[in-house]
Amino acid sequence: MIALEFRPMTESDLEAVLAIEQASFPRPWTCGLFLQALANPQTYAFVAASRTEVLGYGVGEFVDDECHVVNLAVPPSRRRERLGARCLLHLLETGRAHGARKFTLEVRATNAAALALYEKFGFIAVARRPRYYADDGTDAVIMWILNAESVEQQARLDRLGEELA
């Protein structure tokens, strides 16, 4: 398994992050949106990097005891290498370290791979937002982890951490 370093995202990472973003999403974030995230003290933006390249990133926003997973991606050419799972685990662990007891996100209802990943990590689908994604009118599935401190959730993350190490 490839060695990854998780570190806070910086402006110097944005060229690589934007390339992944544009290859991953029909309506990618702009450079300005990433700059806003970097400037927001309630936001944690990170990259997962090998020695030579950025292989993934994530953005979480903290409000009280909640963390909203607002962006997470790896290059399409590197999918199925468990990089996304490692990024998600890092974000969940970082969120818990910052006091998050609940996590939420929105995901395209048509994105079966992402839905399966989030479910594996303990997210539960609680609602749908019809036509949430403006580019094609796809529904969003709203998912939550409502008790990140539960024994069951901690055991799940410990098990996944061992699998991904």
Helices and strands as residue ranges (DSSP letters): E 5-8, G 11-13, H 14-24, H 31-39, E 43-49, E 54-63, E 66-73, G 76-78, H 83-97, E 102-108, H 112-120, E 124-129, E 140-145, H 151-164
